[in-house]
Amino acid sequence: MFVLLLIVILGLAFYHFYTHYGRRGKMINKLPGPKIIPLLGNSHLFQGSPADVWNVIRKLNKQYSRLWRVWLGHYPTVNLYHPDDAEILLSSMKYIEKSKEYDFLHPWLKTGLLTSTGKKWQTRRKMLTPAFHFSVLKEFLDIFDEHSKILVEHLKSHGDESVHDIVPIFTKYTLNTICETAMGTSLHDSDTQDDTYRNALHHLVEILYYRAFRPWLAADWIFNLFSKGGLFNQYLMMLHKFSTNIINERKEFHEQTGDRHLKSIISSDTSTNIAYDGIKSRKKRMAMLDHLIAAQKFGDQIDDDGIREEVDTFIFEGHDTTSMGMCFVLLMLSEHKEIQDQAREEVDMVLNEMNDKIGTAEIQQLNYLEQCIKETLRLYPSVPLISRHLHTDLQLENYLIPAGCSADLHIYDLHRNPNFWPDPEKFDPDRFSPDRSQKRHPYSFVPFSAGPRNCIGQKFAMMELKTYMAHILHKFILEPVDYSKDIIINSDLVIRPAVPIRVKFTARVK
């Protein structure tokens, strides 16, 4: 027994020495950061609730002026939030691989566009880029417009004055929107399936974040011994069932139409990119999913698992980030009446001329509304953190970060840096006027990331946000019930309130 104990102690001592006294460990420990506990590193700092973890990270970002390092067990992470450092990290093709923490997403998203790297990422990016071409997005505007009006009617059905927790409402409508645009599938008649997906997603992501800060759960076989491992696998099955049903429905449509619409994608014949389903008598636009099916059918470039990993990725990223953006835009406009009135005046001018219809010309005229959206994304970026694995050393302006660790860029704190954003807590859409935007550091505002791995759907998201917000402002006066100063935020893959965000909607009398 004594010998066994001695072996364990010596093994742990060697492990600690190897981790902290090799080249990587020595360089990392020269960086500023909280005190390290042997073996655990700094894991003990992140064992609270998701809201506690969020607050700990904000506190550390304020405590250290430029960057700080943290150890989660044996693995180090360097935390960044300065635009100069963001530019070096994001603009280089050397650092496009996502960090080890993204490995926890692999059972769900596999190695789709979000998590893949190297040749696979480049191939998928090239394959999917045409699905977000402006000519395709123009066709999606009809769907944005339609869903926005359905939402408006839903809100009106509760009376001339009503108070709503807007998070579940907007999550539902953005999920419907991404499925009909990018997947070509309508969920209007699938409320149960819709609710199951959103509930499973919420709980699965909670478990992912719980696991990420507990290095002793990194091994799958250990994680699966715990109750959260079993729950994770249950939620995973629900999410994959949802995406598989969408893929099968779309493949069935193409089989019924003899694949003629898929052939138009291969031949780049954009004139036939709107098809008609004879069964439902409904327009069937050639969506992102169609590009994947065409690549499989005619190019053998992707298999069934590859299609599903991209569908899972885009359903998640395409609705959750946008819904959170919408919720915070509504919250900020409700709190700032003069800004809300100014945005509404612009919206009324555009919509009154077009009989409440938003097309490509109209969306481009909503300049002040876009400034309001951008200012909201500055304060509440939908993705508050992105992380990269460093295969080679990263030379920043003031520090050399060694290979073999993660670099986390905290977009939330970067967007509130007072050196680049005077009075950073103030909601001021005029920050994004053309004159003031030209003088700003190009990497001080990166709500959709930047560089070669920027968000492929950022134009899609902005068009959707503007369309929904325009219709709501046109039909309602917004008043706050809950205030931004009281909103508690959870650490999550996307920015997520831990409490309801309630807004009062008063129908406008015309």
C-alpha positions, 0 to 999 in steps of 0.5 A, a space after each residue: 500500500 505504501 509503495 502504491 501511494 509512493 508511486 502515485 505521489 511520484 507520478 503526480 509530482 512528475 506530471 506537475 513538473 512536466 506541465 509547468 517546467 517545460 518550455 510551454 509551462 515556463 512561458 505561460 507562467 510568466 504571463 499575469 494570471 491568478 494563483 495556480 493550485 497544483 494539479 487543478 490549476 485554476 479550475 477551482 475559480 470556475 465551479 459556480 453557476 453559469 452566471 457565477 462563471 460569467 462574473 468571474 471572467 468579467 472580473 479577471 478581464 478587468 483585473 488584468 490590463 491586457 491579457 491573463 493566463 489560466 490553467 484548467 488542469 494541465 491545459 493553459 489558456 491565454 485570455 485576450 481582449 485588446 483589438 491589436 491582439 485580436 487582429 494578430 490572432 484573427 487575421 492569420 491563416 496560422 491560427 484558424 483551428 478551434 481550441 480543444 474546448 470545441 472537442 466537446 462539441 464533436 459528438 453533436 456538431 462533429 467537424 462541420 464548418 464551425 469546428 473543422 480545420 485545414 483542408 476540410 474546413 476550406 472545402 466546406 467553406 467553398 461549398 457553402 459560400 454560394 448558399 449565402 450569395 446576395 442573390 440568394 439572400 434577396 430571395 430569403 427576404 420574402 421569408 424574413 418578411 413573412 415570418 416577421 408579420 406572423 410574429 407581429 400578428 402573434 403579439 397583437 393576438 394578446 391585445 393592444 397592450 401585452 407584456 412578454 418574456 421575449 427570449 422564448 418567443 424570438 427563439 421559436 421564430 428564428 428557428 422557424 426562419 433558419 429552417 425555412 431559409 437555409 434548410 427549405 423546411 417549414 416548421 409552422 405545423 411542428 410546434 411539438 418538434 420545435 419545442 423539443 429541439 429548443 429544450 434539448 438544445 438549452 440543456 445540452 449546451 448547459 452540460 457542455 459548459 459544465 464539462 468544459 470547466 471540469 478537466 476531470 470530465 474530459 475523457 468520454 468514458 469518465 464523463 459517461 459514468 456520471 448522470 450528466 453524461 447520460 443526459 447529454 446523450 439523451 439530448 444529443 439523440 433529440 437534436 440529431 433526430 430533428 436534423 435527420 428529419 429535416 434532411 430526409 424531408 428535403 431529400 424526398 422533395 428532390 426525389 419527387 422532382 427528379 433532382 432537376 432543381 439540384 442540377 440547376 445548382 451544379 450548372 450554376 443556373 440561378 434563374 431556376 433557384 426557385 422551385 415549386 412543390 406540387 404537393 404543398 404549392 409553396 415556393 421551394 428556394 434552393 437553400 444551403 441544404 440543397 447545395 449539400 445534397 447536390 454536392 453529395 449526389 453529383 460530386 461525391 464531395 460529402 456523405 450523409 454524416 457530413 450533411 448532418 454535421 453542417 445542418 446541425 451547425 447551421 440550425 444552431 448557429 443560425 437561430 440562437 445567435 440571431 434570437 439573442 441579438 433580437 432580444 437585446 435590440 428590443 431591450 435597448 430600444 425599449 429603454 431609450 425612447 428617443 432612439 426608438 422614436 428615431 428608428 421608428 421614424 425611419 422605418 415608417 418612412 420606408 414601410 409606408 411607401 411600400 405598403 409594409 413590404 420589405 425588399 432589398 431596396 428597403 432593407 438598404 434604406 434602414 441605416 439608423 436601424 442598422 446602427 441601433 443593431 450594431 450598437 446592441 451587438 457591441 454591448 451584447 455580442 451574440 457570441 461573447 467569446 471565440 477560442 483558437 488552438 495555437 499550433 505555433 507561437 503567437 507573437 503579440 505586441 507585448 507578449 509571446 504566447 507559446 504553441 500548445 495552448 488556447 487563445 480565448 478572445 473575449 469579444 464582450 470585453 473587447 467591445 467595452 474597452 474604454 480606450 476605443 469606446 468612450 463611455 462604453 456602457 452607454 447605448 449610443 447608435 451614433 457610434 456607428 455613423 459613417 464618420 465615426 466608424 471610419 476612424 475606429 480600429 478595424 478589430 475593435 468591433 467583431 460581433 461576427 468574428 473577422 479574418 478568414 474564419 469570419 461568420 459566413 452568415 453575417 449578411 443573412 443575420 443582419 438582414 433578418 435582424 433588420 426585417 424583424 425589428 422594422 416590422 415590430 417598430 412599425 406596429 408597436 411602441 416598446 416599453 421596458 419591464 426588465 432593465 439591462 442593468 438588472 439582467 444576469 448573464 450565463 456563460 454559454 456558447 452564445 450570450 444568454 440571459 439567466 432571467 426573463 427579458 420582459 418588454 411591454 408591446 403597445 399596438 400603435 393606433 393609425 
